[in-house]
Amino acid sequence: MLDTIIFERYDDSQSLTEQSLRLLDQQQKTWPQLIDGYAAFAGVRQKHISCSGFGVTLQCNPRRIVSSGAKIDPKSIRERKCFLSIENLPPEQRGILYRDRFLVLCNPAPIVDRHLTISHIDHVPQAVEEYFGTMLLLAKDFSPAFTIFYNGPRCGASAPDHMHFQACPAGVIPVELDAASGQRRVPERTIDGVQILTLKNFGREAILLEGTEADRLESVFHRLMASMKKEEKTTQEPKVNVICSSAGDAWRIIVFPRAKHRPDAYFREGDEQVMISPASIDIGGLPVTPMERDFDRVDAAMIEQIYSEVSLTRDEVERIISAM
């Protein structure tokens, strides 16, 4: 079955970016669901909201109701077919086989132009620690055109039972610009040549890891995750979103340690509900709502409340970094 899905196979002699653009072009001509998805994306509304010390771009994207409204409790997951499993992909969908274990696929409900999903060929659960090395490779192989991101099983993954990353054009997620800004960057410590930083006046906490050696980055990332587990008092993967990019010989990892997945406003009844379900792109500065009414009424105070509510506190982040 896998052979019928493969559009191209990646190897080091080719450009993964060019392959992915060829795939997108082919799928936009042959896959009705993707054609419809991009037609709908052409009509999304966006507006800038200036918050205290930072800004966001709010997007109204009705097609994202499937993700924003996804039921991720164990019972719901068990009872639905996994939409990333090979046997359940639409007959017209094709992908690029990446290093024999992942498929680069076009996302039929894009948040941004050229939105990709990179899913494991086997039905295995989300686990960023196990596949962090793959994330670094993806960032390098897609560099400098695309950024890779990961949503934890308790932090925005609408398929927490199936391991996958996503990719979008580099620089589209606002936090990428903030992470490069000297006015925001706060050096915290250096471990094995990996610099650890935070961002100030940002409305939510982010931890940056920067370095040029993949093995050292992976080791420090595991130390960070262990420290986050200790702070959260869990043996599970901590609540986390991760954004990874590469330029030249260096990587930048942006980690959002989370207090919870969805804010209280998400669970209110009737007109009081605000359907914003923050994942990597949302917490990174591009919050998405599928509801017109939310797009029209969400303001700076509401964004600040949502970010504060779903993020760890500064004190918690300082303890995490100190304990690494």
Contacts in CASP RR format, 6 or more apart in sequence:
PFRMAT RR
TARGET T0000
AUTHOR 0000-0000-0000
METHOD contacts of the structure
MODEL  1
MLDTIIFERYDDSQSLTEQSLRLLDQQQKTWPQLIDGYAAFAGVRQKHIS
CSGFGVTLQCNPRRIVSSGAKIDPKSIRERKCFLSIENLPPEQRGILYRD
RFLVLCNPAPIVDRHLTISHIDHVPQAVEEYFGTMLLLAKDFSPAFTIFY
NGPRCGASAPDHMHFQACPAGVIPVELDAASGQRRVPERTIDGVQILTLK
NFGREAILLEGTEADRLESVFHRLMASMKKEEKTTQEPKVNVICSSAGDA
WRIIVFPRAKHRPDAYFREGDEQVMISPASIDIGGLPVTPMERDFDRVDA
AMIEQIYSEVSLTRDEVERIISAM
1 86 0 8 1.000
1 87 0 8 1.000
2 86 0 8 1.000
2 97 0 8 1.000
2 121 0 8 1.000
5 86 0 8 1.000
5 89 0 8 1.000
5 93 0 8 1.000
5 94 0 8 1.000
5 95 0 8 1.000
5 103 0 8 1.000
6 94 0 8 1.000
6 95 0 8 1.000
6 96 0 8 1.000
6 97 0 8 1.000
6 103 0 8 1.000
7 22 0 8 1.000
7 23 0 8 1.000
7 26 0 8 1.000
7 94 0 8 1.000
7 95 0 8 1.000
7 96 0 8 1.000
8 14 0 8 1.000
8 19 0 8 1.000
8 22 0 8 1.000
8 23 0 8 1.000
8 95 0 8 1.000
8 96 0 8 1.000
8 97 0 8 1.000
9 96 0 8 1.000
9 97 0 8 1.000
10 16 0 8 1.000
10 19 0 8 1.000
10 96 0 8 1.000
10 97 0 8 1.000
10 98 0 8 1.000
10 99 0 8 1.000
10 104 0 8 1.000
10 141 0 8 1.000
16 96 0 8 1.000
16 98 0 8 1.000
16 104 0 8 1.000
16 138 0 8 1.000
16 141 0 8 1.000
16 142 0 8 1.000
17 142 0 8 1.000
17 145 0 8 1.000
17 146 0 8 1.000
19 96 0 8 1.000
19 104 0 8 1.000
20 96 0 8 1.000
20 104 0 8 1.000
20 114 0 8 1.000
20 116 0 8 1.000
20 142 0 8 1.000
20 146 0 8 1.000
20 167 0 8 1.000
21 114 0 8 1.000
23 94 0 8 1.000
23 95 0 8 1.000
23 96 0 8 1.000
23 104 0 8 1.000
23 106 0 8 1.000
24 106 0 8 1.000
24 114 0 8 1.000
24 116 0 8 1.000
26 94 0 8 1.000
27 34 0 8 1.000
27 92 0 8 1.000
27 93 0 8 1.000
27 94 0 8 1.000
27 106 0 8 1.000
28 34 0 8 1.000
28 35 0 8 1.000
28 38 0 8 1.000
28 106 0 8 1.000
29 35 0 8 1.000
30 92 0 8 1.000
30 94 0 8 1.000
31 90 0 8 1.000
31 92 0 8 1.000
31 93 0 8 1.000
31 94 0 8 1.000
31 106 0 8 1.000
31 108 0 8 1.000
32 92 0 8 1.000
33 90 0 8 1.000
33 92 0 8 1.000
33 93 0 8 1.000
33 108 0 8 1.000
34 93 0 8 1.000
34 106 0 8 1.000
34 108 0 8 1.000
36 108 0 8 1.000
37 63 0 8 1.000
37 108 0 8 1.000
37 109 0 8 1.000
37 110 0 8 1.000
38 110 0 8 1.000
40 62 0 8 1.000
40 63 0 8 1.000
41 61 0 8 1.000
41 63 0 8 1.000
41 110 0 8 1.000
41 113 0 8 1.000
44 59 0 8 1.000
44 60 0 8 1.000
44 61 0 8 1.000
45 59 0 8 1.000
45 60 0 8 1.000
45 295 0 8 1.000
46 57 0 8 1.000
46 58 0 8 1.000
46 59 0 8 1.000
46 60 0 8 1.000
47 57 0 8 1.000
47 58 0 8 1.000
47 295 0 8 1.000
48 55 0 8 1.000
48 56 0 8 1.000
48 57 0 8 1.000
48 58 0 8 1.000
49 55 0 8 1.000
49 56 0 8 1.000
49 57 0 8 1.000
49 58 0 8 1.000
49 298 0 8 1.000
49 299 0 8 1.000
49 300 0 8 1.000
49 303 0 8 1.000
50 300 0 8 1.000
51 203 0 8 1.000
51 300 0 8 1.000
51 303 0 8 1.000
51 304 0 8 1.000
52 201 0 8 1.000
52 203 0 8 1.000
52 300 0 8 1.000
52 304 0 8 1.000
53 201 0 8 1.000
53 202 0 8 1.000
53 203 0 8 1.000
54 178 0 8 1.000
54 201 0 8 1.000
54 202 0 8 1.000
54 203 0 8 1.000
55 174 0 8 1.000
55 285 0 8 1.000
56 174 0 8 1.000
56 285 0 8 1.000
56 286 0 8 1.000
56 287 0 8 1.000
56 303 0 8 1.000
57 174 0 8 1.000
57 285 0 8 1.000
57 286 0 8 1.000
57 287 0 8 1.000
58 287 0 8 1.000
58 288 0 8 1.000
58 289 0 8 1.000
58 295 0 8 1.000
58 298 0 8 1.000
58 303 0 8 1.000
59 111 0 8 1.000
59 286 0 8 1.000
59 287 0 8 1.000
59 288 0 8 1.000
59 289 0 8 1.000
59 295 0 8 1.000
60 288 0 8 1.000
60 289 0 8 1.000
60 290 0 8 1.000
60 291 0 8 1.000
60 292 0 8 1.000
60 294 0 8 1.000
60 295 0 8 1.000
61 109 0 8 1.000
61 111 0 8 1.000
61 288 0 8 1.000
61 289 0 8 1.000
61 290 0 8 1.000
62 290 0 8 1.000
62 291 0 8 1.000
62 292 0 8 1.000
63 109 0 8 1.000
63 110 0 8 1.000
63 290 0 8 1.000
64 109 0 8 1.000
64 111 0 8 1.000
64 288 0 8 1.000
64 289 0 8 1.000
64 290 0 8 1.000
65 275 0 8 1.000
65 290 0 8 1.000
65 291 0 8 1.000
66 109 0 8 1.000
66 158 0 8 1.000
67 109 0 8 1.000
67 156 0 8 1.000
67 158 0 8 1.000
67 277 0 8 1.000
67 279 0 8 1.000
68 275 0 8 1.000
68 276 0 8 1.000
68 277 0 8 1.000
68 288 0 8 1.000
68 289 0 8 1.000
68 290 0 8 1.000
69 275 0 8 1.000
69 277 0 8 1.000
69 290 0 8 1.000
70 158 0 8 1.000
70 277 0 8 1.000
71 77 0 8 1.000
72 153 0 8 1.000
72 154 0 8 1.000
72 156 0 8 1.000
72 157 0 8 1.000
72 158 0 8 1.000
72 160 0 8 1.000
77 160 0 8 1.000
77 161 0 8 1.000
81 88 0 8 1.000
82 88 0 8 1.000
82 123 0 8 1.000
82 159 0 8 1.000
82 161 0 8 1.000
82 162 0 8 1.000
83 89 0 8 1.000
83 159 0 8 1.000
84 117 0 8 1.000
84 119 0 8 1.000
84 123 0 8 1.000
84 159 0 8 1.000
84 162 0 8 1.000
84 164 0 8 1.000
85 123 0 8 1.000
85 162 0 8 1.000
86 103 0 8 1.000
86 121 0 8 1.000
89 105 0 8 1.000
93 105 0 8 1.000
93 106 0 8 1.000
95 103 0 8 1.000
95 104 0 8 1.000
95 105 0 8 1.000
95 106 0 8 1.000
96 103 0 8 1.000
96 104 0 8 1.000
97 103 0 8 1.000
97 121 0 8 1.000
98 104 0 8 1.000
98 118 0 8 1.000
98 138 0 8 1.000
98 141 0 8 1.000
99 134 0 8 1.000
99 137 0 8 1.000
101 120 0 8 1.000
101 121 0 8 1.000
101 122 0 8 1.000
101 134 0 8 1.000
102 118 0 8 1.000
102 119 0 8 1.000
102 120 0 8 1.000
102 121 0 8 1.000
102 134 0 8 1.000
102 165 0 8 1.000
103 118 0 8 1.000
103 119 0 8 1.000
103 120 0 8 1.000
103 121 0 8 1.000
104 116 0 8 1.000
104 117 0 8 1.000
104 118 0 8 1.000
104 167 0 8 1.000
105 116 0 8 1.000
105 117 0 8 1.000
105 118 0 8 1.000
105 119 0 8 1.000
106 115 0 8 1.000
106 116 0 8 1.000
106 117 0 8 1.000
107 115 0 8 1.000
107 116 0 8 1.000
107 117 0 8 1.000
107 166 0 8 1.000
111 168 0 8 1.000
111 281 0 8 1.000
111 286 0 8 1.000
111 288 0 8 1.000
112 168 0 8 1.000
112 169 0 8 1.000
112 172 0 8 1.000
112 281 0 8 1.000
112 286 0 8 1.000
113 169 0 8 1.000
114 146 0 8 1.000
114 168 0 8 1.000
114 169 0 8 1.000
115 166 0 8 1.000
115 167 0 8 1.000
115 168 0 8 1.000
116 146 0 8 1.000
116 166 0 8 1.000
116 167 0 8 1.000
116 168 0 8 1.000
117 164 0 8 1.000
117 165 0 8 1.000
117 166 0 8 1.000
117 167 0 8 1.000
118 138 0 8 1.000
118 148 0 8 1.000
118 164 0 8 1.000
118 165 0 8 1.000
118 166 0 8 1.000
118 167 0 8 1.000
119 159 0 8 1.000
119 162 0 8 1.000
119 163 0 8 1.000
119 164 0 8 1.000
120 131 0 8 1.000
120 162 0 8 1.000
120 163 0 8 1.000
120 164 0 8 1.000
123 161 0 8 1.000
123 162 0 8 1.000
124 162 0 8 1.000
124 163 0 8 1.000
125 153 0 8 1.000
125 160 0 8 1.000
125 161 0 8 1.000
125 162 0 8 1.000
125 163 0 8 1.000
126 150 0 8 1.000
126 151 0 8 1.000
126 152 0 8 1.000
126 153 0 8 1.000
126 157 0 8 1.000
126 159 0 8 1.000
126 160 0 8 1.000
126 161 0 8 1.000
126 162 0 8 1.000
126 163 0 8 1.000
126 164 0 8 1.000
126 237 0 8 1.000
127 163 0 8 1.000
127 237 0 8 1.000
128 135 0 8 1.000
128 150 0 8 1.000
128 152 0 8 1.000
128 225 0 8 1.000
128 237 0 8 1.000
128 240 0 8 1.000
128 242 0 8 1.000
129 221 0 8 1.000
129 222 0 8 1.000
129 225 0 8 1.000
129 237 0 8 1.000
131 163 0 8 1.000
131 165 0 8 1.000
132 218 0 8 1.000
132 221 0 8 1.000
132 222 0 8 1.000
133 214 0 8 1.000
133 218 0 8 1.000
134 165 0 8 1.000
135 148 0 8 1.000
135 150 0 8 1.000
135 165 0 8 1.000
135 242 0 8 1.000
135 244 0 8 1.000
136 214 0 8 1.000
136 217 0 8 1.000
136 218 0 8 1.000
136 244 0 8 1.000
136 246 0 8 1.000
136 251 0 8 1.000
137 214 0 8 1.000
138 148 0 8 1.000
138 165 0 8 1.000
138 167 0 8 1.000
138 244 0 8 1.000
139 147 0 8 1.000
139 148 0 8 1.000
139 244 0 8 1.000
139 245 0 8 1.000
139 246 0 8 1.000
139 251 0 8 1.000
140 214 0 8 1.000
140 246 0 8 1.000
140 251 0 8 1.000
142 148 0 8 1.000
142 167 0 8 1.000
142 246 0 8 1.000
143 170 0 8 1.000
143 245 0 8 1.000
143 246 0 8 1.000
143 247 0 8 1.000
143 248 0 8 1.000
144 170 0 8 1.000
144 246 0 8 1.000
144 247 0 8 1.000
144 248 0 8 1.000
145 169 0 8 1.000
145 170 0 8 1.000
146 167 0 8 1.000
146 168 0 8 1.000
146 169 0 8 1.000
146 170 0 8 1.000
147 167 0 8 1.000
147 168 0 8 1.000
147 169 0 8 1.000
147 170 0 8 1.000
147 171 0 8 1.000
147 172 0 8 1.000
147 173 0 8 1.000
147 176 0 8 1.000
147 243 0 8 1.000
147 244 0 8 1.000
147 245 0 8 1.000
148 165 0 8 1.000
148 166 0 8 1.000
148 167 0 8 1.000
148 243 0 8 1.000
148 244 0 8 1.000
148 245 0 8 1.000
149 165 0 8 1.000
149 166 0 8 1.000
149 167 0 8 1.000
149 168 0 8 1.000
149 173 0 8 1.000
149 241 0 8 1.000
149 242 0 8 1.000
149 243 0 8 1.000
149 244 0 8 1.000
149 280 0 8 1.000
149 281 0 8 1.000
150 165 0 8 1.000
150 166 0 8 1.000
150 241 0 8 1.000
150 242 0 8 1.000
150 243 0 8 1.000
150 244 0 8 1.000
150 280 0 8 1.000
151 157 0 8 1.000
151 166 0 8 1.000
151 241 0 8 1.000
151 279 0 8 1.000
151 280 0 8 1.000
152 160 0 8 1.000
152 237 0 8 1.000
152 239 0 8 1.000
152 240 0 8 1.000
152 241 0 8 1.000
153 160 0 8 1.000
153 161 0 8 1.000
153 237 0 8 1.000
154 160 0 8 1.000
154 236 0 8 1.000
154 237 0 8 1.000
154 239 0 8 1.000
154 258 0 8 1.000
154 261 0 8 1.000
155 239 0 8 1.000
155 240 0 8 1.000
155 241 0 8 1.000
155 256 0 8 1.000
155 258 0 8 1.000
155 261 0 8 1.000
155 278 0 8 1.000
155 279 0 8 1.000
156 241 0 8 1.000
156 261 0 8 1.000
156 277 0 8 1.000
156 278 0 8 1.000
156 279 0 8 1.000
156 280 0 8 1.000
157 164 0 8 1.000
157 279 0 8 1.000
166 280 0 8 1.000
168 281 0 8 1.000
170 176 0 8 1.000
170 245 0 8 1.000
171 177 0 8 1.000
172 286 0 8 1.000
173 243 0 8 1.000
173 280 0 8 1.000
173 281 0 8 1.000
173 284 0 8 1.000
173 285 0 8 1.000
173 286 0 8 1.000
174 284 0 8 1.000
174 285 0 8 1.000
174 286 0 8 1.000
175 199 0 8 1.000
175 206 0 8 1.000
175 243 0 8 1.000
175 254 0 8 1.000
175 283 0 8 1.000
175 284 0 8 1.000
175 285 0 8 1.000
176 243 0 8 1.000
176 245 0 8 1.000
176 254 0 8 1.000
178 184 0 8 1.000
178 199 0 8 1.000
178 202 0 8 1.000
179 185 0 8 1.000
179 199 0 8 1.000
179 206 0 8 1.000
179 208 0 8 1.000
179 252 0 8 1.000
179 254 0 8 1.000
184 199 0 8 1.000
184 200 0 8 1.000
184 201 0 8 1.000
184 202 0 8 1.000
185 197 0 8 1.000
185 199 0 8 1.000
185 208 0 8 1.000
186 197 0 8 1.000
186 198 0 8 1.000
186 199 0 8 1.000
186 200 0 8 1.000
187 195 0 8 1.000
187 196 0 8 1.000
187 197 0 8 1.000
188 196 0 8 1.000
188 197 0 8 1.000
188 198 0 8 1.000
188 321 0 8 1.000
189 196 0 8 1.000
189 321 0 8 1.000
189 324 0 8 1.000
190 196 0 8 1.000
191 220 0 8 1.000
191 223 0 8 1.000
191 324 0 8 1.000
192 216 0 8 1.000
192 219 0 8 1.000
192 220 0 8 1.000
193 211 0 8 1.000
193 213 0 8 1.000
193 216 0 8 1.000
194 209 0 8 1.000
194 210 0 8 1.000
194 211 0 8 1.000
194 213 0 8 1.000
194 216 0 8 1.000
194 217 0 8 1.000
194 220 0 8 1.000
195 208 0 8 1.000
195 209 0 8 1.000
195 210 0 8 1.000
195 211 0 8 1.000
196 207 0 8 1.000
196 208 0 8 1.000
196 209 0 8 1.000
196 220 0 8 1.000
196 321 0 8 1.000
196 324 0 8 1.000
197 207 0 8 1.000
197 208 0 8 1.000
197 210 0 8 1.000
198 205 0 8 1.000
198 206 0 8 1.000
198 207 0 8 1.000
198 208 0 8 1.000
198 317 0 8 1.000
198 321 0 8 1.000
199 205 0 8 1.000
199 206 0 8 1.000
199 208 0 8 1.000
203 304 0 8 1.000
203 307 0 8 1.000
203 308 0 8 1.000
203 311 0 8 1.000
204 256 0 8 1.000
204 283 0 8 1.000
204 307 0 8 1.000
204 308 0 8 1.000
204 310 0 8 1.000
204 311 0 8 1.000
205 256 0 8 1.000
205 257 0 8 1.000
205 311 0 8 1.000
205 312 0 8 1.000
205 313 0 8 1.000
205 314 0 8 1.000
205 316 0 8 1.000
205 317 0 8 1.000
206 254 0 8 1.000
206 255 0 8 1.000
206 256 0 8 1.000
207 224 0 8 1.000
207 254 0 8 1.000
207 255 0 8 1.000
207 256 0 8 1.000
207 257 0 8 1.000
207 317 0 8 1.000
207 320 0 8 1.000
207 321 0 8 1.000
208 252 0 8 1.000
208 253 0 8 1.000
208 254 0 8 1.000
208 255 0 8 1.000
209 217 0 8 1.000
209 220 0 8 1.000
209 221 0 8 1.000
209 224 0 8 1.000
209 251 0 8 1.000
209 252 0 8 1.000
209 253 0 8 1.000
209 255 0 8 1.000
210 250 0 8 1.000
210 251 0 8 1.000
210 252 0 8 1.000
210 253 0 8 1.000
211 217 0 8 1.000
211 250 0 8 1.000
211 251 0 8 1.000
211 252 0 8 1.000
212 249 0 8 1.000
212 250 0 8 1.000
212 251 0 8 1.000
214 251 0 8 1.000
217 251 0 8 1.000
217 253 0 8 1.000
220 324 0 8 1.000
221 253 0 8 1.000
221 255 0 8 1.000
223 324 0 8 1.000
224 255 0 8 1.000
224 320 0 8 1.000
224 324 0 8 1.000
225 237 0 8 1.000
225 238 0 8 1.000
225 240 0 8 1.000
226 324 0 8 1.000
227 320 0 8 1.000
227 321 0 8 1.000
227 323 0 8 1.000
227 324 0 8 1.000
228 238 0 8 1.000
228 240 0 8 1.000
228 257 0 8 1.000
228 320 0 8 1.000
229 235 0 8 1.000
229 236 0 8 1.000
229 237 0 8 1.000
229 238 0 8 1.000
230 323 0 8 1.000
231 238 0 8 1.000
231 257 0 8 1.000
231 312 0 8 1.000
231 316 0 8 1.000
231 319 0 8 1.000
231 320 0 8 1.000
231 323 0 8 1.000
232 238 0 8 1.000
232 239 0 8 1.000
238 257 0 8 1.000
238 258 0 8 1.000
239 257 0 8 1.000
239 258 0 8 1.000
239 259 0 8 1.000
239 260 0 8 1.000
239 261 0 8 1.000
240 255 0 8 1.000
240 256 0 8 1.000
240 257 0 8 1.000
240 258 0 8 1.000
241 255 0 8 1.000
241 256 0 8 1.000
241 258 0 8 1.000
241 279 0 8 1.000
241 280 0 8 1.000
241 283 0 8 1.000
241 284 0 8 1.000
242 253 0 8 1.000
242 254 0 8 1.000
242 255 0 8 1.000
242 256 0 8 1.000
242 280 0 8 1.000
243 253 0 8 1.000
243 254 0 8 1.000
243 256 0 8 1.000
243 280 0 8 1.000
243 284 0 8 1.000
244 251 0 8 1.000
244 252 0 8 1.000
244 253 0 8 1.000
244 254 0 8 1.000
245 251 0 8 1.000
245 252 0 8 1.000
246 252 0 8 1.000
254 284 0 8 1.000
256 280 0 8 1.000
256 283 0 8 1.000
256 284 0 8 1.000
256 311 0 8 1.000
257 311 0 8 1.000
257 312 0 8 1.000
257 316 0 8 1.000
257 317 0 8 1.000
257 320 0 8 1.000
258 283 0 8 1.000
258 310 0 8 1.000
258 311 0 8 1.000
258 312 0 8 1.000
259 309 0 8 1.000
259 310 0 8 1.000
259 311 0 8 1.000
259 312 0 8 1.000
259 313 0 8 1.000
260 309 0 8 1.000
260 310 0 8 1.000
261 277 0 8 1.000
261 278 0 8 1.000
261 310 0 8 1.000
262 277 0 8 1.000
262 278 0 8 1.000
262 310 0 8 1.000
263 274 0 8 1.000
263 276 0 8 1.000
263 278 0 8 1.000
263 305 0 8 1.000
263 306 0 8 1.000
263 309 0 8 1.000
263 310 0 8 1.000
264 309 0 8 1.000
265 272 0 8 1.000
265 273 0 8 1.000
265 274 0 8 1.000
265 276 0 8 1.000
265 302 0 8 1.000
265 305 0 8 1.000
265 306 0 8 1.000
266 273 0 8 1.000
266 274 0 8 1.000
266 275 0 8 1.000
266 276 0 8 1.000
266 277 0 8 1.000
267 273 0 8 1.000
268 274 0 8 1.000
271 293 0 8 1.000
274 289 0 8 1.000
274 294 0 8 1.000
274 298 0 8 1.000
274 302 0 8 1.000
274 306 0 8 1.000
275 289 0 8 1.000
275 290 0 8 1.000
275 291 0 8 1.000
275 294 0 8 1.000
276 282 0 8 1.000
276 287 0 8 1.000
276 288 0 8 1.000
276 289 0 8 1.000
276 294 0 8 1.000
276 298 0 8 1.000
276 306 0 8 1.000
278 287 0 8 1.000
278 306 0 8 1.000
278 307 0 8 1.000
278 310 0 8 1.000
281 288 0 8 1.000
282 288 0 8 1.000
283 307 0 8 1.000
283 310 0 8 1.000
283 311 0 8 1.000
287 298 0 8 1.000
287 303 0 8 1.000
287 306 0 8 1.000
289 295 0 8 1.000
289 298 0 8 1.000
312 320 0 8 1.000
END
